[in-house]
Amino acid sequence: MTTIRASCTICGDVELTVHDVEVRVCDTTDAGEYSFDCPRCAYAVRRSADPHIIDLLVASGVRLVNWSLPLELFEEHSGAPISHDDLLEFHLRLDDDEAIDVAIESLRRRLDLL
């Protein structure tokens, strides 16, 4: 079985198996990292990794997980950011049954127009 040497922030150098390590690559940015739980102290370790390291780990049998950034990050946003006062007003409206009924009716009318 392949032995992988890595470094724990707390314990220093540790030896791992391919089953102890996971490689993650973001399909959107091509950024990669590997992670493992330290076999000595159980500290969760996560390190960025360049493509060469990722290729070596995957070729050794380490599991590869691909993921993508959520599309919402690329949406255009307009208007001012939500303020503390906006949150307080929203909280108060959640307790107002009449305001909720008005909002639901407004939403129903908009959906009927689609």
C-alpha positions as CSV (number, residue, x, y, z in Angstrom):
1,M,0.0,0.0,0.0
2,T,1.2,3.5,-0.8
3,T,2.3,5.7,2.1
4,I,1.8,9.4,1.8
5,R,3.8,11.8,4.0
6,A,2.2,15.0,5.0
7,S,2.5,17.6,7.7
8,C,-0.1,18.2,10.5
9,T,-0.2,21.8,11.8
10,I,0.0,20.4,15.4
11,C,1.9,17.1,15.2
12,G,4.3,17.7,12.3
13,D,5.1,15.0,9.8
14,V,2.7,12.1,9.7
15,E,2.2,9.0,7.4
16,L,-1.1,8.4,5.7
17,T,-2.6,5.9,3.3
18,V,-4.5,6.8,0.1
19,H,-7.7,6.2,2.1
20,D,-6.8,8.9,4.6
21,V,-6.5,11.7,2.0
22,E,-9.0,13.4,-0.2
23,V,-8.2,15.7,-3.2
24,R,-10.6,18.4,-4.2
25,V,-10.4,20.4,-7.4
26,C,-12.7,23.4,-8.3
27,D,-13.8,23.0,-11.9
28,T,-14.6,26.7,-12.0
29,T,-11.1,28.0,-10.9
30,D,-8.9,24.9,-11.3
31,A,-7.8,25.5,-7.7
32,G,-6.9,22.3,-5.9
33,E,-6.4,21.1,-2.3
34,Y,-5.9,18.0,-0.3
35,S,-7.2,17.2,3.1
36,F,-6.9,14.6,5.8
37,D,-7.6,14.1,9.5
38,C,-4.4,13.7,11.4
39,P,-4.0,10.1,12.6
40,R,-2.4,11.3,15.8
41,C,-4.5,14.2,17.0
42,A,-7.5,14.1,14.6
43,Y,-6.9,17.7,13.6
44,A,-8.6,18.4,10.2
45,V,-5.8,19.5,7.9
46,R,-6.4,21.2,4.5
47,R,-3.7,22.4,2.2
48,S,-3.7,24.0,-1.2
49,A,-2.0,21.9,-3.9
50,D,-0.6,22.7,-7.3
51,P,-1.6,20.5,-10.3
52,H,1.6,18.4,-10.1
53,I,0.9,17.4,-6.4
54,I,-2.8,16.7,-7.3
55,D,-1.7,14.5,-10.2
56,L,0.7,12.5,-8.0
57,L,-1.9,12.0,-5.3
58,V,-4.6,10.9,-7.7
59,A,-2.2,8.6,-9.5
60,S,-1.4,7.0,-6.1
61,G,-5.1,6.2,-5.6
62,V,-6.3,9.2,-3.6
63,R,-10.0,9.9,-4.1
64,L,-10.6,13.0,-6.3
65,V,-13.7,15.2,-5.7
66,N,-14.6,17.8,-8.4
67,W,-16.8,20.7,-7.4
68,S,-17.9,24.0,-8.9
69,L,-18.6,27.4,-7.5
70,P,-22.3,28.2,-7.2
71,L,-23.7,30.0,-10.2
72,E,-25.3,32.6,-7.8
73,L,-21.7,34.1,-7.4
74,F,-21.8,35.2,-11.0
75,E,-25.3,36.8,-10.9
76,E,-25.5,40.6,-11.3
77,H,-26.7,42.3,-8.1
78,S,-28.2,45.7,-8.0
79,G,-29.3,47.9,-5.1
80,A,-27.8,48.6,-1.8
81,P,-26.6,45.9,0.5
82,I,-29.0,44.6,3.1
83,S,-28.6,46.7,6.3
84,H,-29.2,45.9,9.9
85,D,-32.4,47.9,9.8
86,D,-33.6,45.8,6.9
87,L,-33.1,42.7,8.9
88,L,-34.9,44.1,11.9
89,E,-37.9,45.1,9.7
90,F,-38.0,41.7,8.1
91,H,-38.0,40.0,11.5
92,L,-40.9,42.2,12.6
93,R,-42.9,41.4,9.4
94,L,-42.4,37.7,10.1
95,D,-44.6,38.2,13.2
96,D,-47.2,40.1,11.3
97,D,-49.8,37.7,9.8
98,E,-51.5,40.4,7.8
99,A,-48.2,41.4,6.1
100,I,-47.5,37.8,5.3
101,D,-50.9,37.3,3.7
102,V,-50.4,40.5,1.6
103,A,-47.0,39.2,0.5
104,I,-48.4,35.8,-0.4
105,E,-51.2,37.3,-2.4
106,S,-48.8,39.6,-4.3
107,L,-46.6,36.6,-5.1
108,R,-49.7,34.6,-6.4
109,R,-50.6,37.6,-8.7
110,R,-47.1,37.7,-10.1
111,L,-47.1,34.0,-10.7
112,D,-50.4,34.2,-12.5
113,L,-48.9,36.7,-14.9
114,L,-46.2,34.4,-16.0
